[in-house]
C-alpha cells in the first residue's frame, strides 16, 4: 500500500461526525459545498457528474415502448463550452477539498469523459488509471446504427504526480481470486432488488450505480475511517457502501427529492460491526529462503536435473553451491532461467521444476516446505 502519513491536528470537515460509518447528506450546489470544506478534507472523492448525453427526442424499442432515459434538466447543457465551465468549477472545488495524498474517481461515458479527462490534466491532476466498467447486461442499441454501448469509463487520478496515494493492492488481488486486478471490470448494471423504485414502480433515480462497482472503488483507494466525499450523491450508492465498510462519508445533492432518497437509503445501512472484517492487511513479509538452502537440506540434490518451460524443454543441473548450469549458462536459478528463454528476467522458483513422486513440481513448493518447517521451529 502506498500512502503518506496522516498529520497530527489535521483538519476534519465541519459538521461531519468522526466515528467510522458516519456522515451526512447536504442538499445544495456541490461547488459551494466543496469550497466551504477546510482544504484537504477528503481522503477520496467519487464523482458521478452529469454526462451531458445530448439526447435528441424520445427513444423507442422495436415494440414501440418508450425507453426510460435520462431527460432531467440537470443533465442538459447549452453547449460544450457551458459543460466545460461546469466541469472545471466542480473539479477545482474537488481539488480544494482533496487531501494531498487523496485520490479522485470520476465516471462517465463517451459523451463526456474525454472532456473531463482533459480538464483534469489542465488542473494538475495526475491520471493513475482509466478503468473500463464492462456491463454484463447493457441496454441494447435499439436503432441498430451503432455498436451497443456496453461500458462506461472511470478515471482514477491523484492530486499530483508524486502524491503518496492509497492503493490497496492486496485487497484488489484477493477480490480477484488472488490474481492481479485488471483495469477492465465486468459488473452488471443496477437491476432487480437493488434498483430503487418510486411508489409507481418507476426508477427512483435514472443513473443509479451498482453497489458492486462502488465496493471495489472504496476498497481499492481508502481505508476504514477515511472520509469518502461524493459531489453528486444521487441515490446514495457511494455513501451506502462507504458506511457499510466503516468509512466516513459526505454527499452533496442539488435535488431535494434525491437527497431525501439517499438519506433514507443510507439510514437503513448498518456498518460492518467487527472492524477486523474491513481492516486491510498488507502482504506479510515471507522469510527469505535461498535456493542453496534447498541443496543443503537435501530437498534438491547436487547433480539433479531441473526442467523449465511449458513442456520441460529447458534443462539445468544443480551444483553443490546452489548455482545451476545449463548448456550455455551458469548462475542462479533466476539468471539461468532468463538466459535459456532469452528473457530479461525470470522467477526461477516458478520456472524450474523437479520430478517428485511421478509428477513435476515447481521449486517454490519445496521452498514453502522449508518456510513452514522454520516457522514451526
Protein Blocks (a to p, Z undefined) as FASTA:
>chain_A
ZZddddehiacdehiafbghiacddeddfklmmmmpcghkbfbdcddddehlopgcjadd
fkopacdddfbfklpcfbfklmmmmmmmmmmmmmmmpcfkbccdddddfklmmmmmmmmm
mnopacfbdcddddfbbcddfkopaccdfbdcdddddfbfklccdddfklmmmmnoopac
dfbdcddddehjllccdfkopafbfkbccfklmmmmmmmmccehiacddfblmnommmmm
mmmnopacddddfblklmmmmmmmmmmpccdfblmlmpccdddddddddfklmmmnomac
ghiacdedjkopaccdddfkopacdfkbccdfklmmmmmnopabdcfklmpccdeehiac
dfklmmmmmmmmmmmZZ
